Amino acid sequence: MVDEGGTLESPQDLPIWKKYLKVTKDFVGLFLPMLYLLGVESFSYAAITFFAGHISEIHLAGVGLGCTVANFVMVSCMFGYSSLFDTYGSQIYTSPNRKNLGFLLMKSLLQGLIVFLFVLGPYLNLVRVLGFFSHKTVSSGESGSVGETDTIQDVAKRFIIYSSGFGYVDYCADTFNKYLMTQEHHLIIFITSTVYTAVHLTSCYVLVIVMELGIPGLAAAIYIARSVLLLLQILYCFVCHLKGKLAWNGVSFSVFDNWWEMMKLGLSGILACLADVGLIEIGTFLMQFAGEVSLSVLVVNVQVYIIVVAITMAHGYATSMLVGYELGKQNKENIVIVLRVASVFAVFLVIPISLTYWYGRYKIVGLFTKDERVVELFTSVVWLAIIFISMDILQTVVSYGGLIAFGRQRFRALVSCVTTYLICIPCIAYVVLKTDLGARGVFYIFVGAFTGKLFVYLAIFYFINIDHEVEKSKQRVNEFRSDGNDNKNYELLPKTDEDITATEGVEDTDEKTNSPDVEQVFSSSQKRRMLRKVFLLLAGAVISATAGFLSATTA
C-alpha cells in the first residue's frame, strides 16, 4: 500500500518546480530498490561461475558456456515476455480497475508457463551445437563426479539440462517482484532479495564445496535459492491478501479472457530481448576468429557492460512504472514531466560511469589480466567502449522506459532485430574475417548501432501523441474485466484530490463491473471455449517440451 506522500500523490495545484522535485523523489524511490534487486540477480549469476571454478578449470569453462547459452535463449525469452507486466501493471494500479492487478499477475504466470514450455524444447537441443567448442578433457578426480572424464561440452550440456527449469522459477519470482514493486512494497523486496543471496551462497558452498556434488549440486543450489525466494513472496502476498493490502480480486474465468493483446506484447518483448542479447553474445563468439587478444578485450568490456546494464535497467523500470502510473490516472502533464526527469537522470548516470571507466581503465583491465598486449589494446579502445556504453544507456532509457510504457514493444522488436541481424552481425563477421581491425572494428560497429537506435527511438518519441497514448491506456485497462465471481472488495487506497481530478469524467470500470446489474458473467459456452484454447496451448507446450527433453538427453 502506498504511504502518504508516495508515488500516487502529486497534487495538481503544486508549483511547477515542486512537481519536478516530487517526480524526482518518486523516481529515485523506485530506482534504488530496482537497482538493488538487479544487482543481487547479477551477483547470483557471477556466483554460479565462481563456484564452478572451484570444481575444475573445465567446469569453469563449461558452466560459463552453459550460462552464455542460458542467457541468450532462456533468460532472454522469459525476461522479454515479462515486459508485458511493465506495460500493464502500473497503468492498471492507478486506474479505477486497480484491483484487477491480481488478474494481471495470474495471467502473466499462466502465460509465462506456456511460453517457457514452448521455449524449453529448442533450448535443450542447443546442446547439439556445443560440439563447435573445445573437447578438452578433465580426469574424474577433478570433475566432482566419480568415474567420468568430462569435456567442456559435457559440462555445458549437463548444466543446461539440470538447470533448465530455472527459467520459469526465475520468471515467477521476477513477476512477483514487479507485482509488489508496482504497489510500492519496497521493504519486502529488499528483505527477500537479501535472503535469496544468502541462501544461494550457502547452498552453493555446502553442495559444491563441502559435499562435492559438482554440476548437480550447482543446479540444486540455484533451485533452492529461487524456490525460497518464491515461497517468501507467495507467503507475504497471502498475508497481505488477508489484510486487504494488495490489489487482488480473486480467481475467476477472466484470467483466461483477452489473452491475445497481452501475448502480442510479450512475444514482441522476446524478439527485442533476443536481438539485444544476441548482438553481444554472437559478437563475442565471432571475435574468437580475430585472435585471443581482441577476444579478451571484448570479454573484459562485456563484463563491465553487464554491470552497467543493471543500472540502466533499473532506470528503465523506474521510468516505465512512473509513466504507467500517470497513464493510469490520465495525467498528461505529469507524463511529460516524468519523461523529462528520466532523461536528465540518464545524462547524470552517463557522466560518472564514463569518468569512472576512463580514469579507472588500467585498474579495470588489471582485475582480469596482466597480459601487456591485452592491456595496451584495451586502453587504446576504451574511449570507443565508453561511447558504446553511453549510447546504450540512453537508448535503453528511451526504449524501455518510454516505449514499453506506451506498449510499443513491436516497434522496439523491429528496430532491435533489424539492427542486430541485418546490420551488426554481418558487419562484425566481415570485420573479423576479412580485416585486421579486430576489437576496434567491432566497437565501431557497436557505437554506430546503438547511436542509430537512439536517434530512431527519439524520432518516434517526437511523433508520439500523449492524448492518443492515454486513450490506448484506457483500452488496455478495460481489457481486465471481472466475471462476477470476485465478491470481496478491498479498500486499497483512498483516492487523493489529485486522483479525483485526474479521473474526472472517466468511467469507473471497476465499480461498474462489480455492480450486480452489469456484471460480465461468462456463459457456459464461453467458459468452455476459453478453457479449450488454454488447454490446447498448454498441451502443445507440454508435448514440445517433452520432445525437446527426450531429443536433448539422447544427443
C-alpha positions in Angstrom: 0.0 0.0 0.0 1.3 3.4 -0.8 2.0 5.7 2.1 1.0 9.3 2.1 3.4 11.2 0.0 4.2 8.2 -2.2 4.1 7.9 -5.9 0.3 8.1 -6.3 0.1 11.6 -4.7 1.0 14.6 -6.7 -1.4 17.5 -6.0 -2.4 19.4 -9.1 -2.1 22.8 -7.5 1.7 22.5 -6.8 4.1 25.0 -8.4 5.8 23.5 -11.4 9.2 23.3 -9.7 7.7 21.3 -6.8 6.1 18.9 -9.3 9.5 18.3 -10.9 11.0 17.9 -7.4 8.3 15.4 -6.4 8.7 13.4 -9.6 12.4 13.3 -9.0 11.9 12.0 -5.5 9.5 9.4 -6.7 11.9 8.4 -9.4 14.7 7.8 -7.0 12.4 5.9 -4.7 11.7 3.4 -7.5 15.2 3.4 -9.0 17.1 2.4 -5.8 15.0 -0.7 -4.9 15.2 -1.9 -8.6 19.0 -1.3 -8.7 19.4 -3.4 -5.5 17.2 -6.1 -6.9 19.0 -6.3 -10.3 22.4 -6.0 -8.6 21.6 -9.1 -6.5 20.5 -11.0 -9.6 23.7 -10.1 -11.4 25.7 -11.2 -8.4 23.9 -14.5 -8.3 24.9 -15.3 -11.9 28.5 -14.4 -11.1 28.4 -16.7 -8.1 27.4 -19.7 -10.3 30.6 -19.2 -12.3 32.7 -18.6 -9.2 31.8 -21.9 -7.6 32.1 -23.8 -10.9 35.7 -22.6 -10.9 36.3 -24.4 -7.6 35.4 -27.7 -9.2 37.9 -27.6 -12.0 39.1 -25.4 -14.9 37.0 -27.4 -17.3 33.9 -26.9 -15.2 34.6 -23.2 -15.1 34.7 -23.0 -18.9 31.7 -25.4 -19.3 29.5 -23.6 -16.9 30.5 -20.3 -18.5 29.5 -21.7 -21.9 26.2 -23.0 -20.4 25.4 -19.7 -18.8 26.0 -17.9 -22.2 23.5 -20.3 -23.8 21.0 -19.8 -21.0 21.3 -16.0 -21.1 21.0 -15.9 -24.9 17.9 -18.1 -25.1 16.0 -19.0 -21.9 16.7 -15.9 -19.8 16.2 -13.6 -22.8 12.9 -15.2 -23.7 11.4 -15.1 -20.2 12.8 -11.6 -19.4 11.4 -10.3 -22.7 8.0 -11.8 -22.1 7.8 -10.2 -18.7 7.9 -6.8 -20.3 4.1 -7.1 -20.7 3.8 -6.6 -16.9 5.8 -3.3 -17.2 3.2 -2.1 -19.7 0.1 -3.1 -17.9 1.0 -3.2 -14.2 1.2 0.4 -13.1 -1.5 1.6 -15.5 -4.0 -0.8 -14.0 -3.0 0.0 -10.4 -3.7 3.7 -10.7 -6.8 3.3 -12.7 -10.3 2.7 -11.4 -9.6 -1.0 -12.2 -6.8 -1.2 -9.7 -7.9 -4.5 -8.1 -7.5 -6.2 -11.4 -3.8 -6.1 -11.0 -4.4 -9.6 -9.5 -5.8 -10.8 -12.8 -2.6 -9.5 -14.5 -0.4 -11.5 -12.1 -2.3 -14.7 -12.7 -2.4 -14.2 -16.5 1.3 -13.4 -16.5 2.2 -16.6 -14.6 0.0 -18.8 -16.7 1.1 -17.4 -20.0 4.7 -17.5 -18.8 4.4 -21.2 -18.1 3.2 -21.9 -21.7 5.9 -19.7 -23.2 8.5 -21.5 -21.0 7.4 -24.9 -22.1 7.5 -23.9 -25.8 11.0 -22.5 -25.4 12.3 -25.4 -23.4 12.5 -27.9 -26.2 14.6 -25.7 -28.6 16.7 -24.5 -25.6 17.6 -28.1 -24.5 18.5 -29.0 -28.0 21.1 -26.3 -28.2 23.4 -28.9 -26.6 23.8 -30.3 -30.2 25.7 -27.2 -31.3 28.1 -27.3 -28.4 30.3 -29.6 -30.5 31.8 -26.5 -32.1 33.6 -25.8 -28.8 36.6 -27.3 -27.2 36.7 -31.0 -26.3 39.5 -30.7 -23.7 39.0 -33.4 -21.1 39.5 -33.5 -17.3 40.1 -36.5 -15.2 37.4 -37.9 -12.9 39.3 -36.8 -9.8 38.8 -33.1 -10.9 35.3 -33.4 -12.2 33.4 -33.9 -8.9 31.6 -36.9 -10.4 33.2 -40.3 -9.9 34.1 -42.5 -12.9 33.7 -39.8 -15.6 36.0 -38.0 -17.9 34.4 -34.7 -18.9 34.9 -32.3 -21.8 33.8 -28.6 -21.8 30.9 -29.8 -24.0 29.8 -32.4 -21.5 29.9 -30.0 -18.6 27.9 -27.4 -20.5 25.4 -30.0 -21.7 24.8 -31.3 -18.1 24.5 -27.7 -16.7 21.9 -26.7 -19.4 19.8 -29.8 -18.8 20.0 -29.7 -15.0 19.2 -26.0 -14.7 16.6 -25.9 -17.5 13.7 -25.4 -15.1 15.3 -22.3 -13.6 13.9 -20.2 -16.4 10.3 -20.4 -15.2 11.1 -20.3 -11.5 13.1 -17.1 -12.2 10.2 -15.7 -14.3 7.7 -16.3 -11.4 10.0 -14.6 -8.9 10.6 -11.6 -11.1 6.8 -11.3 -11.8 6.0 -11.3 -8.1 8.7 -8.7 -7.6 7.1 -6.5 -10.2 3.7 -7.1 -8.7 4.9 -5.9 -5.3 7.0 -3.1 -6.7 4.1 -1.7 -8.6 2.3 -1.4 -5.2 5.4 0.1 -3.6 6.1 -2.8 -1.2 9.8 -1.9 -1.3 10.9 -3.2 2.0 9.9 -6.8 1.4 11.8 -6.7 -1.9 15.0 -5.7 0.0 14.4 -8.4 2.6 13.6 -11.3 0.2 16.5 -10.3 -2.2 18.9 -10.3 0.7 17.7 -13.7 2.0 17.9 -15.1 -1.6 21.5 -14.1 -1.9 22.4 -15.6 1.5 20.6 -18.9 0.7 22.2 -19.1 -2.8 25.7 -18.6 -1.5 25.2 -21.0 1.4 23.7 -23.7 -0.9 26.5 -23.4 -3.4 29.1 -23.7 -0.7 27.5 -26.7 1.0 26.6 -28.6 -2.2 29.6 -27.8 -4.3 32.5 -27.2 -1.9 31.6 -29.4 1.1 29.6 -32.2 -0.4 31.4 -32.0 -3.8 28.3 -32.8 -5.9 29.6 -31.0 -8.9 27.2 -29.7 -11.6 24.1 -31.4 -10.0 24.9 -29.6 -6.7 25.3 -26.3 -8.6 22.0 -26.7 -10.3 20.3 -27.7 -7.0 21.6 -24.6 -5.3 20.0 -22.4 -8.0 16.7 -24.1 -7.5 16.8 -24.0 -3.7 17.6 -20.3 -3.6 15.0 -19.3 -6.1 12.4 -21.6 -4.5 13.0 -20.0 -1.1 12.6 -16.5 -2.7 9.4 -17.5 -4.4 8.0 -19.1 -1.3 8.6 -16.0 0.7 7.0 -13.8 -1.9 3.9 -16.1 -2.0 3.7 -16.1 1.8 3.9 -12.4 2.0 1.3 -11.9 -0.7 -1.0 -14.3 1.1 -0.7 -12.4 4.4 -1.2 -9.1 2.7 -4.2 -10.6 0.9 -5.8 -11.5 4.2 -5.3 -8.0 5.5 -6.6 -6.4 2.3 -3.3 -4.6 1.5 -2.7 -5.9 -2.1 -4.6 -5.4 -5.3 -6.4 -8.8 -5.6 -9.9 -9.7 -6.7 -10.0 -13.5 -6.5 -9.7 -16.2 -9.1 -12.2 -16.2 -11.9 -12.6 -17.1 -15.6 -11.5 -13.5 -16.5 -7.9 -14.9 -16.1 -8.5 -16.8 -19.4 -10.0 -13.9 -21.3 -8.3 -11.4 -23.7 -5.0 -13.2 -23.9 -4.0 -12.2 -27.4 -3.2 -8.5 -26.8 -1.0 -9.4 -23.9 0.7 -12.2 -25.7 1.5 -9.9 -28.7 3.3 -7.5 -26.3 5.1 -10.4 -24.6 6.2 -12.1 -27.8 7.5 -8.8 -29.2 9.4 -8.3 -26.0 11.0 -11.7 -26.5 12.1 -10.8 -30.1 13.6 -7.5 -28.9 15.4 -9.1 -25.9 16.8 -11.9 -28.1 18.2 -9.4 -30.6 19.7 -7.2 -27.9 21.4 -10.1 -26.1 22.3 -11.8 -29.3 24.2 -8.8 -30.5 26.6 -9.1 -27.6 26.7 -12.9 -27.4 27.1 -13.5 -31.2 29.6 -10.7 -31.4 31.7 -12.3 -28.7 31.5 -15.7 -30.4 32.7 -14.2 -33.7 35.5 -12.3 -32.0 37.4 -15.6 -31.3 38.3 -15.6 -35.0 40.1 -12.2 -34.6 42.6 -13.7 -32.1 42.8 -14.2 -28.3 43.9 -10.6 -27.6 40.9 -9.0 -29.3 38.6 -11.6 -27.7 40.0 -10.9 -24.2 39.5 -7.1 -24.7 35.9 -7.6 -25.8 35.2 -10.1 -22.9 36.5 -7.6 -20.3 34.3 -4.8 -21.8 31.3 -7.1 -21.8 31.8 -7.8 -18.1 31.8 -4.1 -17.4 28.8 -3.7 -19.7 26.8 -6.3 -17.7 27.3 -4.3 -14.5 26.1 -1.1 -16.3 23.1 -2.9 -17.7 21.8 -3.5 -14.1 21.9 0.3 -13.6 20.4 1.0 -16.9 17.5 -1.5 -16.5 16.8 -0.1 -13.0 16.4 3.3 -14.6 14.2 1.8 -17.3 11.9 0.1 -14.8 11.5 3.2 -12.7 10.7 5.3 -15.8 8.2 2.8 -17.2 6.5 2.5 -13.9 6.1 6.2 -13.3 4.9 6.8 -16.8 2.4 3.9 -16.3 1.1 5.5 -13.0 0.4 8.7 -14.8 -1.2 7.0 -17.8 -3.5 5.1 -15.4 -4.5 8.4 -13.8 -4.7 10.1 -17.3 -2.4 12.9 -16.1 -0.9 14.1 -19.4 1.2 16.9 -17.8 2.9 14.6 -15.4 3.7 12.1 -18.2 5.8 14.8 -19.8 7.4 15.7 -16.5 8.4 12.1 -15.8 10.0 11.7 -19.2 12.0 14.9 -18.8 13.2 14.0 -15.3 14.2 10.5 -16.6 16.1 12.0 -19.5 18.1 14.3 -17.2 18.7 11.5 -14.7 20.1 9.3 -17.6 22.6 12.0 -18.5 23.7 12.3 -14.9 24.2 8.5 -15.0 26.3 8.6 -18.1 28.8 11.2 -16.8 30.0 9.4 -13.6 30.0 6.0 -15.4 32.1 7.4 -18.3 34.6 9.2 -16.0 35.0 6.1 -13.8 35.6 3.9 -16.8 38.1 6.3 -18.3 40.2 7.1 -15.2 40.0 3.5 -13.9 40.8 1.8 -17.2 44.1 0.4 -16.1 42.7 -0.9 -12.8 39.7 -2.4 -14.6 41.7 -4.4 -17.1 44.1 -5.3 -14.3 41.4 -7.2 -12.5 41.1 -9.6 -15.4 44.6 -9.9 -16.8 48.2 -8.8 -16.7 48.9 -9.5 -20.4 50.6 -6.4 -21.8 49.0 -6.9 -25.2 45.5 -7.0 -23.8 46.2 -4.0 -21.5 47.6 -2.0 -24.4 44.6 -2.8 -26.8 42.1 -2.3 -24.0 43.3 1.2 -23.1 43.5 2.2 -26.8 39.9 1.3 -27.5 38.4 2.3 -24.1 37.1 5.6 -25.5 35.0 3.6 -28.0 33.7 1.4 -25.2 32.7 4.5 -23.2 30.8 5.9 -26.2 29.1 2.5 -26.8 28.1 2.1 -23.2 26.8 5.7 -23.0 24.7 5.3 -26.1 23.3 2.0 -24.8 22.3 3.7 -21.5 20.5 6.5 -23.4 18.8 4.2 -25.9 17.7 1.7 -23.3 16.2 4.5 -21.2 14.2 5.8 -24.1 13.1 2.4 -25.4 12.5 0.5 -22.2 11.5 3.4 -20.0 9.3 5.1 -22.6 8.2 2.8 -25.5 7.4 -0.2 -23.3 5.2 2.0 -21.0 3.3 3.0 -24.2 3.0 -0.6 -25.3 5.4 -0.1 -28.3 7.2 -3.5 -27.9 6.6 -4.4 -31.5 8.3 -1.3 -32.8 11.2 -1.9 -30.4 11.5 -5.5 -31.5 11.6 -4.4 -35.2 14.4 -1.9 -34.6 16.4 -4.4 -32.5 16.0 -7.2 -35.0 17.0 -5.1 -38.0 19.9 -3.6 -36.1 21.3 -6.9 -34.9 20.6 -9.4 -37.6 20.6 -7.3 -40.8 23.3 -4.8 -39.9 25.6 -5.6 -37.0 26.1 -9.3 -37.3 27.1 -9.2 -41.0 29.3 -6.2 -40.4 31.0 -7.9 -37.4 31.6 -11.1 -39.4 33.1 -9.1 -42.2 35.4 -7.1 -39.9 36.6 -10.2 -38.0 37.1 -12.4 -41.0 38.1 -10.0 -43.7 40.0 -7.2 -42.0 42.6 -6.8 -39.2 40.6 -4.2 -37.2 39.7 -6.7 -34.5 38.2 -5.3 -31.4 38.5 -1.7 -32.6 36.3 -2.5 -35.7 33.7 -4.3 -33.6 33.4 -1.3 -31.2 33.0 1.0 -34.2 30.0 -1.2 -35.2 28.6 -1.2 -31.6 28.9 2.6 -31.4 27.2 3.1 -34.7 24.4 0.6 -33.9 23.4 2.0 -30.5 23.7 5.6 -31.7 21.5 4.8 -34.6 18.9 3.1 -32.3 18.9 6.1 -30.0 18.1 8.5 -32.8 15.4 6.2 -34.2 13.7 6.0 -30.8 14.0 9.8 -30.2 12.4 10.3 -33.6 9.5 8.1 -32.7 9.1 10.0 -29.4 8.9 13.2 -31.3 5.7 11.9 -33.1 4.1 10.3 -30.1 0.7 11.8 -29.2 0.2 11.8 -25.5 -3.6 12.1 -25.8 -3.7 9.0 -28.1 -1.5 7.1 -25.6 -3.8 7.9 -22.8 -6.8 6.6 -24.8 -4.8 3.4 -25.5 -4.1 3.0 -21.9 -7.8 3.2 -21.0 -8.4 0.4 -23.6 -5.7 -1.8 -22.0 -7.1 -1.3 -18.5 -10.6 -2.1 -19.6 -9.5 -5.4 -21.0 -9.3 -6.6 -17.4 -12.9 -7.3 -16.5 -14.5 -9.2 -13.7 -16.8 -12.1 -14.4 -18.9 -11.5 -11.2 -17.1 -14.1 -9.1 -14.9 -11.7 -7.2 -17.2 -10.8 -4.3 -14.6 -9.5 -1.8 -13.8 -5.8 -2.3 -10.8 -4.3 -0.7 -10.2 -0.7 0.3 -6.7 -0.4 -1.1 -6.1 3.3 -1.2 -8.3 6.3 -0.6 -8.3 8.5 -3.7 -6.4 11.7 -3.3 -7.7 15.1 -4.6 -5.2 14.7 -7.5 -6.6 11.2 -8.3 -10.1 12.5 -8.4 -9.2 15.5 -10.6 -7.2 13.3 -13.0 -10.0 10.8 -13.4 -12.9 13.3 -13.6 -15.2 12.2 -16.4 -13.6 8.8 -16.6 -15.9 5.8 -16.4 -15.2 3.9 -13.1 -15.0 0.5 -14.8 -14.1 -1.4 -11.7 -17.3 -0.3 -9.9 -19.4 -0.8 -12.9 -18.0 -4.2 -13.4 -18.8 -5.2 -9.8 -22.4 -3.8 -9.8 -25.0 -6.6 -9.8 -26.9 -5.4 -12.9 -23.9 -5.1 -15.2 -21.6 -8.0 -14.2 -19.7 -9.5 -17.1 -20.8 -13.1 -16.4 -19.4 -15.6 -18.9 -21.8 -18.2 -20.3 -21.0 -21.9 -20.1 -20.1 -22.0 -23.8 -17.7 -19.0 -23.4 -16.0 -20.7 -20.4 -15.7 -24.0 -22.3 -14.2 -22.1 -25.3 -11.7 -20.2 -23.2 -10.6 -23.4 -21.3 -10.3 -25.3 -24.6 -8.0 -22.7 -26.0 -5.8 -22.6 -22.9 -5.8 -26.4 -22.7 -4.7 -26.7 -26.4 -1.9 -24.2 -25.8 -0.7 -25.9 -22.7 -0.9 -29.4 -24.2 1.1 -28.2 -27.2 3.7 -26.7 -24.9 4.0 -29.9 -22.8 4.4 -32.0 -26.0 7.0 -29.6 -27.3 9.0 -29.6 -24.0 8.8 -33.4 -23.7 10.0 -34.0 -27.2 12.8 -31.5 -26.7 13.9 -33.1 -23.5 14.0 -36.6 -25.0 15.9 -35.4 -28.0 18.4 -33.5 -25.9 19.1 -36.3 -23.5 20.0 -38.6 -26.4 22.2 -36.1 -28.2 
